């Protein structure tokens, strides 16, 4: 028996919904890749979905919804990392911190060891090819901070990969 309070799924209700649906289809794959690079976890799908849910009510008022989406993903990943850090502090260690997973490439492992902001700068710079100014705006910091985070991240990556 079909419940009477459930309506079948239909297309977009209006033109604004249609524009958002097109934006969603176009941006979602890259958004999931961005979140996966920042989180290195299955949670990327959840972070992206939450970002789109937050974007939807503001979509028609935004000048640059892609930039808003990118910042929402960065913030979602940052919150997830904070929660994960608290979980790890409260959880007993089962594996030594230097444990290498055989299925992950060495560079991905090294990037995963970076602090969140350093990882975010590298992903935004080398994967999305954003300028220092755009990265600074997305992270809410100054361009000089982006330069120093990038420099520290690259130095640390060099040391990790040499090992």
Secondary structure, 3 states (H helix, E strand, C coil): CCCCCCCCCCCCCCHHHHHHHHHHHHHHHHHHHHHHHHHCCCCHHHHHHHHHHHHHCCHHHCCCHHHHHHHHHHHHHHHHHHHHHHHHHHCCCCCCCCCCCCCCCHHHHHHHHCCHHHHHHHHHHHHCCCCHHHHHHHHCCCHHHHHHHHHHHHHHHHHHHHC
